[in-house]
Amino acid sequence: MEHGHHDSSGTRERRIYPRHHAYRPAKLAAAGLNSACPAQTQDYSAGGTLLDVHAVRPLTPGQRVEVWIEFKVTGVIPASGLHAGTIVRAVAIGEGQQRVAVRFDRVLNRAGD
């Protein structure tokens, strides 16, 4: 069985889960950081998310993290929005800011589950 889909240019992607482009408030916590870092999703799927993160220390691929995403805009990120995962890609995009791809440990059934 083939996984993935074609993007708008007709190029085949290797993704198993469809990606949703959405900017949502988030936080990311990792070992070595004193507190959760503010973040914002660029996109997400049932299997992971791409985040812009403001972190005082560089984040690295393979690093274990916990991500909270505010799927419903309420101004509060509920505990049920917590998703454990692993950083699979990290790129500096500015002073103290990185874009990180996180693969979730558990597949989400729907936004926030």
MODELLER restraints for C-alpha pairs under 7 A, 6 or more apart:
rsr = mdl.restraints
at = mdl.atoms
rsr.add(forms.Gaussian(group=physical.xy_distance, feature=features.Distance(at['CA:3:A'], at['CA:14:A']), mean=6.62, stdev=0.5))
rsr.add(forms.Gaussian(group=physical.xy_distance, feature=features.Distance(at['CA:3:A'], at['CA:15:A']), mean=6.58, stdev=0.5))
rsr.add(forms.Gaussian(group=physical.xy_distance, feature=features.Distance(at['CA:3:A'], at['CA:16:A']), mean=5.16, stdev=0.5))
rsr.add(forms.Gaussian(group=physical.xy_distance, feature=features.Distance(at['CA:4:A'], at['CA:12:A']), mean=6.98, stdev=0.5))
rsr.add(forms.Gaussian(group=physical.xy_distance, feature=features.Distance(at['CA:4:A'], at['CA:13:A']), mean=5.41, stdev=0.5))
rsr.add(forms.Gaussian(group=physical.xy_distance, feature=features.Distance(at['CA:4:A'], at['CA:14:A']), mean=4.83, stdev=0.5))
rsr.add(forms.Gaussian(group=physical.xy_distance, feature=features.Distance(at['CA:4:A'], at['CA:15:A']), mean=4.42, stdev=0.5))
rsr.add(forms.Gaussian(group=physical.xy_distance, feature=features.Distance(at['CA:4:A'], at['CA:16:A']), mean=4.93, stdev=0.5))
rsr.add(forms.Gaussian(group=physical.xy_distance, feature=features.Distance(at['CA:5:A'], at['CA:12:A']), mean=5.73, stdev=0.5))
rsr.add(forms.Gaussian(group=physical.xy_distance, feature=features.Distance(at['CA:5:A'], at['CA:13:A']), mean=5.55, stdev=0.5))
rsr.add(forms.Gaussian(group=physical.xy_distance, feature=features.Distance(at['CA:5:A'], at['CA:15:A']), mean=6.99, stdev=0.5))
rsr.add(forms.Gaussian(group=physical.xy_distance, feature=features.Distance(at['CA:6:A'], at['CA:12:A']), mean=4.34, stdev=0.5))
rsr.add(forms.Gaussian(group=physical.xy_distance, feature=features.Distance(at['CA:6:A'], at['CA:13:A']), mean=5.81, stdev=0.5))
rsr.add(forms.Gaussian(group=physical.xy_distance, feature=features.Distance(at['CA:7:A'], at['CA:13:A']), mean=6.76, stdev=0.5))
rsr.add(forms.Gaussian(group=physical.xy_distance, feature=features.Distance(at['CA:17:A'], at['CA:45:A']), mean=5.93, stdev=0.5))
rsr.add(forms.Gaussian(group=physical.xy_distance, feature=features.Distance(at['CA:17:A'], at['CA:46:A']), mean=6.01, stdev=0.5))
rsr.add(forms.Gaussian(group=physical.xy_distance, feature=features.Distance(at['CA:17:A'], at['CA:47:A']), mean=6.43, stdev=0.5))
rsr.add(forms.Gaussian(group=physical.xy_distance, feature=features.Distance(at['CA:18:A'], at['CA:45:A']), mean=5.92, stdev=0.5))
rsr.add(forms.Gaussian(group=physical.xy_distance, feature=features.Distance(at['CA:19:A'], at['CA:43:A']), mean=6.49, stdev=0.5))
rsr.add(forms.Gaussian(group=physical.xy_distance, feature=features.Distance(at['CA:19:A'], at['CA:44:A']), mean=5.61, stdev=0.5))
rsr.add(forms.Gaussian(group=physical.xy_distance, feature=features.Distance(at['CA:19:A'], at['CA:45:A']), mean=4.71, stdev=0.5))
rsr.add(forms.Gaussian(group=physical.xy_distance, feature=features.Distance(at['CA:20:A'], at['CA:43:A']), mean=5.38, stdev=0.5))
rsr.add(forms.Gaussian(group=physical.xy_distance, feature=features.Distance(at['CA:20:A'], at['CA:44:A']), mean=5.39, stdev=0.5))
rsr.add(forms.Gaussian(group=physical.xy_distance, feature=features.Distance(at['CA:20:A'], at['CA:45:A']), mean=6.07, stdev=0.5))
rsr.add(forms.Gaussian(group=physical.xy_distance, feature=features.Distance(at['CA:21:A'], at['CA:42:A']), mean=6.11, stdev=0.5))
rsr.add(forms.Gaussian(group=physical.xy_distance, feature=features.Distance(at['CA:21:A'], at['CA:43:A']), mean=4.19, stdev=0.5))
rsr.add(forms.Gaussian(group=physical.xy_distance, feature=features.Distance(at['CA:21:A'], at['CA:44:A']), mean=6.65, stdev=0.5))
rsr.add(forms.Gaussian(group=physical.xy_distance, feature=features.Distance(at['CA:22:A'], at['CA:41:A']), mean=6.56, stdev=0.5))
rsr.add(forms.Gaussian(group=physical.xy_distance, feature=features.Distance(at['CA:22:A'], at['CA:42:A']), mean=5.75, stdev=0.5))
rsr.add(forms.Gaussian(group=physical.xy_distance, feature=features.Distance(at['CA:22:A'], at['CA:43:A']), mean=5.12, stdev=0.5))
rsr.add(forms.Gaussian(group=physical.xy_distance, feature=features.Distance(at['CA:23:A'], at['CA:40:A']), mean=6.17, stdev=0.5))
rsr.add(forms.Gaussian(group=physical.xy_distance, feature=features.Distance(at['CA:23:A'], at['CA:41:A']), mean=5.00, stdev=0.5))
rsr.add(forms.Gaussian(group=physical.xy_distance, feature=features.Distance(at['CA:23:A'], at['CA:42:A']), mean=5.29, stdev=0.5))
rsr.add(forms.Gaussian(group=physical.xy_distance, feature=features.Distance(at['CA:23:A'], at['CA:43:A']), mean=6.84, stdev=0.5))
rsr.add(forms.Gaussian(group=physical.xy_distance, feature=features.Distance(at['CA:24:A'], at['CA:40:A']), mean=5.46, stdev=0.5))
rsr.add(forms.Gaussian(group=physical.xy_distance, feature=features.Distance(at['CA:24:A'], at['CA:41:A']), mean=5.16, stdev=0.5))
rsr.add(forms.Gaussian(group=physical.xy_distance, feature=features.Distance(at['CA:24:A'], at['CA:69:A']), mean=6.74, stdev=0.5))
rsr.add(forms.Gaussian(group=physical.xy_distance, feature=features.Distance(at['CA:24:A'], at['CA:70:A']), mean=6.02, stdev=0.5))
rsr.add(forms.Gaussian(group=physical.xy_distance, feature=features.Distance(at['CA:24:A'], at['CA:71:A']), mean=6.42, stdev=0.5))
rsr.add(forms.Gaussian(group=physical.xy_distance, feature=features.Distance(at['CA:25:A'], at['CA:39:A']), mean=6.30, stdev=0.5))
rsr.add(forms.Gaussian(group=physical.xy_distance, feature=features.Distance(at['CA:25:A'], at['CA:40:A']), mean=4.75, stdev=0.5))
rsr.add(forms.Gaussian(group=physical.xy_distance, feature=features.Distance(at['CA:25:A'], at['CA:41:A']), mean=6.65, stdev=0.5))
rsr.add(forms.Gaussian(group=physical.xy_distance, feature=features.Distance(at['CA:25:A'], at['CA:69:A']), mean=6.16, stdev=0.5))
rsr.add(forms.Gaussian(group=physical.xy_distance, feature=features.Distance(at['CA:25:A'], at['CA:70:A']), mean=5.50, stdev=0.5))
rsr.add(forms.Gaussian(group=physical.xy_distance, feature=features.Distance(at['CA:26:A'], at['CA:38:A']), mean=6.26, stdev=0.5))
rsr.add(forms.Gaussian(group=physical.xy_distance, feature=features.Distance(at['CA:26:A'], at['CA:39:A']), mean=4.80, stdev=0.5))
rsr.add(forms.Gaussian(group=physical.xy_distance, feature=features.Distance(at['CA:26:A'], at['CA:40:A']), mean=5.12, stdev=0.5))
rsr.add(forms.Gaussian(group=physical.xy_distance, feature=features.Distance(at['CA:26:A'], at['CA:41:A']), mean=6.68, stdev=0.5))
rsr.add(forms.Gaussian(group=physical.xy_distance, feature=features.Distance(at['CA:26:A'], at['CA:67:A']), mean=6.99, stdev=0.5))
rsr.add(forms.Gaussian(group=physical.xy_distance, feature=features.Distance(at['CA:26:A'], at['CA:68:A']), mean=5.33, stdev=0.5))
rsr.add(forms.Gaussian(group=physical.xy_distance, feature=features.Distance(at['CA:26:A'], at['CA:69:A']), mean=4.36, stdev=0.5))
rsr.add(forms.Gaussian(group=physical.xy_distance, feature=features.Distance(at['CA:26:A'], at['CA:70:A']), mean=5.96, stdev=0.5))
rsr.add(forms.Gaussian(group=physical.xy_distance, feature=features.Distance(at['CA:27:A'], at['CA:36:A']), mean=5.84, stdev=0.5))
rsr.add(forms.Gaussian(group=physical.xy_distance, feature=features.Distance(at['CA:27:A'], at['CA:37:A']), mean=5.36, stdev=0.5))
rsr.add(forms.Gaussian(group=physical.xy_distance, feature=features.Distance(at['CA:27:A'], at['CA:38:A']), mean=4.68, stdev=0.5))
rsr.add(forms.Gaussian(group=physical.xy_distance, feature=features.Distance(at['CA:27:A'], at['CA:39:A']), mean=5.03, stdev=0.5))
rsr.add(forms.Gaussian(group=physical.xy_distance, feature=features.Distance(at['CA:27:A'], at['CA:67:A']), mean=5.73, stdev=0.5))
rsr.add(forms.Gaussian(group=physical.xy_distance, feature=features.Distance(at['CA:27:A'], at['CA:68:A']), mean=5.15, stdev=0.5))
rsr.add(forms.Gaussian(group=physical.xy_distance, feature=features.Distance(at['CA:27:A'], at['CA:69:A']), mean=6.73, stdev=0.5))
rsr.add(forms.Gaussian(group=physical.xy_distance, feature=features.Distance(at['CA:28:A'], at['CA:36:A']), mean=5.26, stdev=0.5))
rsr.add(forms.Gaussian(group=physical.xy_distance, feature=features.Distance(at['CA:28:A'], at['CA:37:A']), mean=5.14, stdev=0.5))
rsr.add(forms.Gaussian(group=physical.xy_distance, feature=features.Distance(at['CA:28:A'], at['CA:38:A']), mean=6.63, stdev=0.5))
rsr.add(forms.Gaussian(group=physical.xy_distance, feature=features.Distance(at['CA:28:A'], at['CA:39:A']), mean=6.62, stdev=0.5))
rsr.add(forms.Gaussian(group=physical.xy_distance, feature=features.Distance(at['CA:28:A'], at['CA:65:A']), mean=6.73, stdev=0.5))
rsr.add(forms.Gaussian(group=physical.xy_distance, feature=features.Distance(at['CA:28:A'], at['CA:66:A']), mean=5.74, stdev=0.5))
rsr.add(forms.Gaussian(group=physical.xy_distance, feature=features.Distance(at['CA:28:A'], at['CA:67:A']), mean=4.56, stdev=0.5))
rsr.add(forms.Gaussian(group=physical.xy_distance, feature=features.Distance(at['CA:28:A'], at['CA:68:A']), mean=6.47, stdev=0.5))
rsr.add(forms.Gaussian(group=physical.xy_distance, feature=features.Distance(at['CA:29:A'], at['CA:35:A']), mean=6.61, stdev=0.5))
rsr.add(forms.Gaussian(group=physical.xy_distance, feature=features.Distance(at['CA:29:A'], at['CA:36:A']), mean=4.38, stdev=0.5))
rsr.add(forms.Gaussian(group=physical.xy_distance, feature=features.Distance(at['CA:29:A'], at['CA:37:A']), mean=6.27, stdev=0.5))
rsr.add(forms.Gaussian(group=physical.xy_distance, feature=features.Distance(at['CA:29:A'], at['CA:65:A']), mean=5.62, stdev=0.5))
rsr.add(forms.Gaussian(group=physical.xy_distance, feature=features.Distance(at['CA:29:A'], at['CA:66:A']), mean=5.16, stdev=0.5))
rsr.add(forms.Gaussian(group=physical.xy_distance, feature=features.Distance(at['CA:29:A'], at['CA:67:A']), mean=6.49, stdev=0.5))
rsr.add(forms.Gaussian(group=physical.xy_distance, feature=features.Distance(at['CA:30:A'], at['CA:64:A']), mean=6.39, stdev=0.5))
rsr.add(forms.Gaussian(group=physical.xy_distance, feature=features.Distance(at['CA:30:A'], at['CA:65:A']), mean=4.65, stdev=0.5))
rsr.add(forms.Gaussian(group=physical.xy_distance, feature=features.Distance(at['CA:30:A'], at['CA:66:A']), mean=6.53, stdev=0.5))
rsr.add(forms.Gaussian(group=physical.xy_distance, feature=features.Distance(at['CA:37:A'], at['CA:53:A']), mean=6.68, stdev=0.5))
rsr.add(forms.Gaussian(group=physical.xy_distance, feature=features.Distance(at['CA:37:A'], at['CA:54:A']), mean=5.93, stdev=0.5))
rsr.add(forms.Gaussian(group=physical.xy_distance, feature=features.Distance(at['CA:37:A'], at['CA:55:A']), mean=5.77, stdev=0.5))
rsr.add(forms.Gaussian(group=physical.xy_distance, feature=features.Distance(at['CA:38:A'], at['CA:53:A']), mean=6.12, stdev=0.5))
rsr.add(forms.Gaussian(group=physical.xy_distance, feature=features.Distance(at['CA:38:A'], at['CA:54:A']), mean=5.79, stdev=0.5))
rsr.add(forms.Gaussian(group=physical.xy_distance, feature=features.Distance(at['CA:39:A'], at['CA:51:A']), mean=6.28, stdev=0.5))
rsr.add(forms.Gaussian(group=physical.xy_distance, feature=features.Distance(at['CA:39:A'], at['CA:52:A']), mean=5.42, stdev=0.5))
rsr.add(forms.Gaussian(group=physical.xy_distance, feature=features.Distance(at['CA:39:A'], at['CA:53:A']), mean=4.31, stdev=0.5))
rsr.add(forms.Gaussian(group=physical.xy_distance, feature=features.Distance(at['CA:39:A'], at['CA:54:A']), mean=6.22, stdev=0.5))
rsr.add(forms.Gaussian(group=physical.xy_distance, feature=features.Distance(at['CA:40:A'], at['CA:51:A']), mean=5.46, stdev=0.5))
rsr.add(forms.Gaussian(group=physical.xy_distance, feature=features.Distance(at['CA:40:A'], at['CA:52:A']), mean=5.33, stdev=0.5))
rsr.add(forms.Gaussian(group=physical.xy_distance, feature=features.Distance(at['CA:40:A'], at['CA:53:A']), mean=6.73, stdev=0.5))
rsr.add(forms.Gaussian(group=physical.xy_distance, feature=features.Distance(at['CA:41:A'], at['CA:49:A']), mean=6.78, stdev=0.5))
rsr.add(forms.Gaussian(group=physical.xy_distance, feature=features.Distance(at['CA:41:A'], at['CA:50:A']), mean=5.78, stdev=0.5))
rsr.add(forms.Gaussian(group=physical.xy_distance, feature=features.Distance(at['CA:41:A'], at['CA:51:A']), mean=4.36, stdev=0.5))
rsr.add(forms.Gaussian(group=physical.xy_distance, feature=features.Distance(at['CA:41:A'], at['CA:52:A']), mean=6.38, stdev=0.5))
rsr.add(forms.Gaussian(group=physical.xy_distance, feature=features.Distance(at['CA:42:A'], at['CA:50:A']), mean=5.44, stdev=0.5))
rsr.add(forms.Gaussian(group=physical.xy_distance, feature=features.Distance(at['CA:42:A'], at['CA:51:A']), mean=5.57, stdev=0.5))
rsr.add(forms.Gaussian(group=physical.xy_distance, feature=features.Distance(at['CA:43:A'], at['CA:49:A']), mean=5.79, stdev=0.5))
rsr.add(forms.Gaussian(group=physical.xy_distance, feature=features.Distance(at['CA:43:A'], at['CA:50:A']), mean=5.39, stdev=0.5))
rsr.add(forms.Gaussian(group=physical.xy_distance, feature=features.Distance(at['CA:44:A'], at['CA:50:A']), mean=6.21, stdev=0.5))
rsr.add(forms.Gaussian(group=physical.xy_distance, feature=features.Distance(at['CA:46:A'], at['CA:107:A']), mean=5.22, stdev=0.5))
rsr.add(forms.Gaussian(group=physical.xy_distance, feature=features.Distance(at['CA:46:A'], at['CA:108:A']), mean=4.47, stdev=0.5))
rsr.add(forms.Gaussian(group=physical.xy_distance, feature=features.Distance(at['CA:46:A'], at['CA:109:A']), mean=6.59, stdev=0.5))
rsr.add(forms.Gaussian(group=physical.xy_distance, feature=features.Distance(at['CA:46:A'], at['CA:110:A']), mean=6.99, stdev=0.5))
rsr.add(forms.Gaussian(group=physical.xy_distance, feature=features.Distance(at['CA:47:A'], at['CA:103:A']), mean=5.90, stdev=0.5))
rsr.add(forms.Gaussian(group=physical.xy_distance, feature=features.Distance(at['CA:47:A'], at['CA:104:A']), mean=5.48, stdev=0.5))
rsr.add(forms.Gaussian(group=physical.xy_distance, feature=features.Distance(at['CA:47:A'], at['CA:107:A']), mean=5.11, stdev=0.5))
rsr.add(forms.Gaussian(group=physical.xy_distance, feature=features.Distance(at['CA:47:A'], at['CA:108:A']), mean=6.63, stdev=0.5))
rsr.add(forms.Gaussian(group=physical.xy_distance, feature=features.Distance(at['CA:48:A'], at['CA:102:A']), mean=5.35, stdev=0.5))
rsr.add(forms.Gaussian(group=physical.xy_distance, feature=features.Distance(at['CA:48:A'], at['CA:103:A']), mean=4.30, stdev=0.5))
rsr.add(forms.Gaussian(group=physical.xy_distance, feature=features.Distance(at['CA:48:A'], at['CA:104:A']), mean=4.92, stdev=0.5))
rsr.add(forms.Gaussian(group=physical.xy_distance, feature=features.Distance(at['CA:49:A'], at['CA:101:A']), mean=5.83, stdev=0.5))
rsr.add(forms.Gaussian(group=physical.xy_distance, feature=features.Distance(at['CA:49:A'], at['CA:102:A']), mean=5.37, stdev=0.5))
rsr.add(forms.Gaussian(group=physical.xy_distance, feature=features.Distance(at['CA:49:A'], at['CA:103:A']), mean=6.78, stdev=0.5))
rsr.add(forms.Gaussian(group=physical.xy_distance, feature=features.Distance(at['CA:50:A'], at['CA:99:A']), mean=6.93, stdev=0.5))
rsr.add(forms.Gaussian(group=physical.xy_distance, feature=features.Distance(at['CA:50:A'], at['CA:100:A']), mean=5.71, stdev=0.5))
rsr.add(forms.Gaussian(group=physical.xy_distance, feature=features.Distance(at['CA:50:A'], at['CA:101:A']), mean=4.42, stdev=0.5))
rsr.add(forms.Gaussian(group=physical.xy_distance, feature=features.Distance(at['CA:50:A'], at['CA:102:A']), mean=6.35, stdev=0.5))
rsr.add(forms.Gaussian(group=physical.xy_distance, feature=features.Distance(at['CA:51:A'], at['CA:99:A']), mean=5.50, stdev=0.5))
rsr.add(forms.Gaussian(group=physical.xy_distance, feature=features.Distance(at['CA:51:A'], at['CA:100:A']), mean=5.32, stdev=0.5))
rsr.add(forms.Gaussian(group=physical.xy_distance, feature=features.Distance(at['CA:51:A'], at['CA:101:A']), mean=6.40, stdev=0.5))
rsr.add(forms.Gaussian(group=physical.xy_distance, feature=features.Distance(at['CA:52:A'], at['CA:97:A']), mean=6.91, stdev=0.5))
rsr.add(forms.Gaussian(group=physical.xy_distance, feature=features.Distance(at['CA:52:A'], at['CA:98:A']), mean=5.69, stdev=0.5))
rsr.add(forms.Gaussian(group=physical.xy_distance, feature=features.Distance(at['CA:52:A'], at['CA:99:A']), mean=4.40, stdev=0.5))
rsr.add(forms.Gaussian(group=physical.xy_distance, feature=features.Distance(at['CA:52:A'], at['CA:100:A']), mean=6.46, stdev=0.5))
rsr.add(forms.Gaussian(group=physical.xy_distance, feature=features.Distance(at['CA:53:A'], at['CA:97:A']), mean=5.57, stdev=0.5))
rsr.add(forms.Gaussian(group=physical.xy_distance, feature=features.Distance(at['CA:53:A'], at['CA:98:A']), mean=5.29, stdev=0.5))
rsr.add(forms.Gaussian(group=physical.xy_distance, feature=features.Distance(at['CA:53:A'], at['CA:99:A']), mean=6.16, stdev=0.5))
rsr.add(forms.Gaussian(group=physical.xy_distance, feature=features.Distance(at['CA:54:A'], at['CA:96:A']), mean=5.70, stdev=0.5))
rsr.add(forms.Gaussian(group=physical.xy_distance, feature=features.Distance(at['CA:54:A'], at['CA:97:A']), mean=4.53, stdev=0.5))
rsr.add(forms.Gaussian(group=physical.xy_distance, feature=features.Distance(at['CA:54:A'], at['CA:98:A']), mean=6.62, stdev=0.5))
rsr.add(forms.Gaussian(group=physical.xy_distance, feature=features.Distance(at['CA:55:A'], at['CA:96:A']), mean=5.59, stdev=0.5))
rsr.add(forms.Gaussian(group=physical.xy_distance, feature=features.Distance(at['CA:55:A'], at['CA:97:A']), mean=6.08, stdev=0.5))
rsr.add(forms.Gaussian(group=physical.xy_distance, feature=features.Distance(at['CA:56:A'], at['CA:96:A']), mean=5.72, stdev=0.5))
rsr.add(forms.Gaussian(group=physical.xy_distance, feature=features.Distance(at['CA:59:A'], at['CA:90:A']), mean=6.57, stdev=0.5))
rsr.add(forms.Gaussian(group=physical.xy_distance, feature=features.Distance(at['CA:60:A'], at['CA:87:A']), mean=6.69, stdev=0.5))
rsr.add(forms.Gaussian(group=physical.xy_distance, feature=features.Distance(at['CA:60:A'], at['CA:90:A']), mean=5.93, stdev=0.5))
rsr.add(forms.Gaussian(group=physical.xy_distance, feature=features.Distance(at['CA:61:A'], at['CA:87:A']), mean=4.79, stdev=0.5))
rsr.add(forms.Gaussian(group=physical.xy_distance, feature=features.Distance(at['CA:61:A'], at['CA:88:A']), mean=4.74, stdev=0.5))
rsr.add(forms.Gaussian(group=physical.xy_distance, feature=features.Distance(at['CA:61:A'], at['CA:89:A']), mean=5.23, stdev=0.5))
rsr.add(forms.Gaussian(group=physical.xy_distance, feature=features.Distance(at['CA:61:A'], at['CA:90:A']), mean=6.24, stdev=0.5))
rsr.add(forms.Gaussian(group=physical.xy_distance, feature=features.Distance(at['CA:62:A'], at['CA:86:A']), mean=5.78, stdev=0.5))
rsr.add(forms.Gaussian(group=physical.xy_distance, feature=features.Distance(at['CA:62:A'], at['CA:87:A']), mean=5.35, stdev=0.5))
rsr.add(forms.Gaussian(group=physical.xy_distance, feature=features.Distance(at['CA:62:A'], at['CA:88:A']), mean=6.05, stdev=0.5))
rsr.add(forms.Gaussian(group=physical.xy_distance, feature=features.Distance(at['CA:63:A'], at['CA:86:A']), mean=5.64, stdev=0.5))
rsr.add(forms.Gaussian(group=physical.xy_distance, feature=features.Distance(at['CA:63:A'], at['CA:87:A']), mean=5.44, stdev=0.5))
rsr.add(forms.Gaussian(group=physical.xy_distance, feature=features.Distance(at['CA:64:A'], at['CA:85:A']), mean=5.93, stdev=0.5))
rsr.add(forms.Gaussian(group=physical.xy_distance, feature=features.Distance(at['CA:64:A'], at['CA:86:A']), mean=4.60, stdev=0.5))
rsr.add(forms.Gaussian(group=physical.xy_distance, feature=features.Distance(at['CA:64:A'], at['CA:87:A']), mean=6.52, stdev=0.5))
rsr.add(forms.Gaussian(group=physical.xy_distance, feature=features.Distance(at['CA:65:A'], at['CA:84:A']), mean=5.92, stdev=0.5))
rsr.add(forms.Gaussian(group=physical.xy_distance, feature=features.Distance(at['CA:65:A'], at['CA:85:A']), mean=5.48, stdev=0.5))
rsr.add(forms.Gaussian(group=physical.xy_distance, feature=features.Distance(at['CA:65:A'], at['CA:86:A']), mean=5.85, stdev=0.5))
rsr.add(forms.Gaussian(group=physical.xy_distance, feature=features.Distance(at['CA:66:A'], at['CA:82:A']), mean=6.58, stdev=0.5))
rsr.add(forms.Gaussian(group=physical.xy_distance, feature=features.Distance(at['CA:66:A'], at['CA:83:A']), mean=5.62, stdev=0.5))
rsr.add(forms.Gaussian(group=physical.xy_distance, feature=features.Distance(at['CA:66:A'], at['CA:84:A']), mean=4.40, stdev=0.5))
rsr.add(forms.Gaussian(group=physical.xy_distance, feature=features.Distance(at['CA:66:A'], at['CA:85:A']), mean=6.21, stdev=0.5))
rsr.add(forms.Gaussian(group=physical.xy_distance, feature=features.Distance(at['CA:67:A'], at['CA:82:A']), mean=5.59, stdev=0.5))
rsr.add(forms.Gaussian(group=physical.xy_distance, feature=features.Distance(at['CA:67:A'], at['CA:83:A']), mean=5.13, stdev=0.5))
rsr.add(forms.Gaussian(group=physical.xy_distance, feature=features.Distance(at['CA:67:A'], at['CA:84:A']), mean=6.27, stdev=0.5))
rsr.add(forms.Gaussian(group=physical.xy_distance, feature=features.Distance(at['CA:68:A'], at['CA:77:A']), mean=6.64, stdev=0.5))
rsr.add(forms.Gaussian(group=physical.xy_distance, feature=features.Distance(at['CA:68:A'], at['CA:81:A']), mean=5.05, stdev=0.5))
rsr.add(forms.Gaussian(group=physical.xy_distance, feature=features.Distance(at['CA:68:A'], at['CA:82:A']), mean=4.44, stdev=0.5))
rsr.add(forms.Gaussian(group=physical.xy_distance, feature=features.Distance(at['CA:68:A'], at['CA:83:A']), mean=6.26, stdev=0.5))
rsr.add(forms.Gaussian(group=physical.xy_distance, feature=features.Distance(at['CA:69:A'], at['CA:77:A']), mean=6.41, stdev=0.5))
rsr.add(forms.Gaussian(group=physical.xy_distance, feature=features.Distance(at['CA:69:A'], at['CA:81:A']), mean=5.41, stdev=0.5))
rsr.add(forms.Gaussian(group=physical.xy_distance, feature=features.Distance(at['CA:69:A'], at['CA:82:A']), mean=6.96, stdev=0.5))
rsr.add(forms.Gaussian(group=physical.xy_distance, feature=features.Distance(at['CA:70:A'], at['CA:76:A']), mean=6.98, stdev=0.5))
rsr.add(forms.Gaussian(group=physical.xy_distance, feature=features.Distance(at['CA:70:A'], at['CA:77:A']), mean=4.87, stdev=0.5))
rsr.add(forms.Gaussian(group=physical.xy_distance, feature=features.Distance(at['CA:70:A'], at['CA:81:A']), mean=6.61, stdev=0.5))
rsr.add(forms.Gaussian(group=physical.xy_distance, feature=features.Distance(at['CA:71:A'], at['CA:111:A']), mean=6.39, stdev=0.5))
rsr.add(forms.Gaussian(group=physical.xy_distance, feature=features.Distance(at['CA:71:A'], at['CA:112:A']), mean=6.11, stdev=0.5))
rsr.add(forms.Gaussian(group=physical.xy_distance, feature=features.Distance(at['CA:81:A'], at['CA:112:A']), mean=5.40, stdev=0.5))
rsr.add(forms.Gaussian(group=physical.xy_distance, feature=features.Distance(at['CA:83:A'], at['CA:104:A']), mean=6.48, stdev=0.5))
rsr.add(forms.Gaussian(group=physical.xy_distance, feature=features.Distance(at['CA:84:A'], at['CA:104:A']), mean=5.86, stdev=0.5))
rsr.add(forms.Gaussian(group=physical.xy_distance, feature=features.Distance(at['CA:84:A'], at['CA:105:A']), mean=5.85, stdev=0.5))
rsr.add(forms.Gaussian(group=physical.xy_distance, feature=features.Distance(at['CA:85:A'], at['CA:102:A']), mean=6.12, stdev=0.5))
rsr.add(forms.Gaussian(group=physical.xy_distance, feature=features.Distance(at['CA:85:A'], at['CA:103:A']), mean=5.37, stdev=0.5))
rsr.add(forms.Gaussian(group=physical.xy_distance, feature=features.Distance(at['CA:85:A'], at['CA:104:A']), mean=4.13, stdev=0.5))
rsr.add(forms.Gaussian(group=physical.xy_distance, feature=features.Distance(at['CA:85:A'], at['CA:105:A']), mean=4.92, stdev=0.5))
rsr.add(forms.Gaussian(group=physical.xy_distance, feature=features.Distance(at['CA:86:A'], at['CA:102:A']), mean=5.42, stdev=0.5))
rsr.add(forms.Gaussian(group=physical.xy_distance, feature=features.Distance(at['CA:86:A'], at['CA:103:A']), mean=5.39, stdev=0.5))
rsr.add(forms.Gaussian(group=physical.xy_distance, feature=features.Distance(at['CA:86:A'], at['CA:104:A']), mean=6.62, stdev=0.5))
rsr.add(forms.Gaussian(group=physical.xy_distance, feature=features.Distance(at['CA:87:A'], at['CA:100:A']), mean=6.60, stdev=0.5))
rsr.add(forms.Gaussian(group=physical.xy_distance, feature=features.Distance(at['CA:87:A'], at['CA:101:A']), mean=5.72, stdev=0.5))
rsr.add(forms.Gaussian(group=physical.xy_distance, feature=features.Distance(at['CA:87:A'], at['CA:102:A']), mean=4.41, stdev=0.5))
rsr.add(forms.Gaussian(group=physical.xy_distance, feature=features.Distance(at['CA:87:A'], at['CA:103:A']), mean=6.41, stdev=0.5))
rsr.add(forms.Gaussian(group=physical.xy_distance, feature=features.Distance(at['CA:88:A'], at['CA:101:A']), mean=5.59, stdev=0.5))
rsr.add(forms.Gaussian(group=physical.xy_distance, feature=features.Distance(at['CA:88:A'], at['CA:102:A']), mean=5.76, stdev=0.5))
rsr.add(forms.Gaussian(group=physical.xy_distance, feature=features.Distance(at['CA:88:A'], at['CA:103:A']), mean=6.62, stdev=0.5))
rsr.add(forms.Gaussian(group=physical.xy_distance, feature=features.Distance(at['CA:89:A'], at['CA:100:A']), mean=5.51, stdev=0.5))
rsr.add(forms.Gaussian(group=physical.xy_distance, feature=features.Distance(at['CA:89:A'], at['CA:101:A']), mean=5.06, stdev=0.5))
rsr.add(forms.Gaussian(group=physical.xy_distance, feature=features.Distance(at['CA:90:A'], at['CA:98:A']), mean=6.49, stdev=0.5))
rsr.add(forms.Gaussian(group=physical.xy_distance, feature=features.Distance(at['CA:90:A'], at['CA:99:A']), mean=5.73, stdev=0.5))
rsr.add(forms.Gaussian(group=physical.xy_distance, feature=features.Distance(at['CA:90:A'], at['CA:100:A']), mean=4.33, stdev=0.5))
rsr.add(forms.Gaussian(group=physical.xy_distance, feature=features.Distance(at['CA:90:A'], at['CA:101:A']), mean=6.50, stdev=0.5))
rsr.add(forms.Gaussian(group=physical.xy_distance, feature=features.Distance(at['CA:91:A'], at['CA:98:A']), mean=5.42, stdev=0.5))
rsr.add(forms.Gaussian(group=physical.xy_distance, feature=features.Distance(at['CA:91:A'], at['CA:99:A']), mean=5.30, stdev=0.5))
rsr.add(forms.Gaussian(group=physical.xy_distance, feature=features.Distance(at['CA:91:A'], at['CA:100:A']), mean=6.46, stdev=0.5))
rsr.add(forms.Gaussian(group=physical.xy_distance, feature=features.Distance(at['CA:92:A'], at['CA:98:A']), mean=4.33, stdev=0.5))
rsr.add(forms.Gaussian(group=physical.xy_distance, feature=features.Distance(at['CA:92:A'], at['CA:99:A']), mean=6.40, stdev=0.5))
rsr.add(forms.Gaussian(group=physical.xy_distance, feature=features.Distance(at['CA:93:A'], at['CA:99:A']), mean=6.44, stdev=0.5))
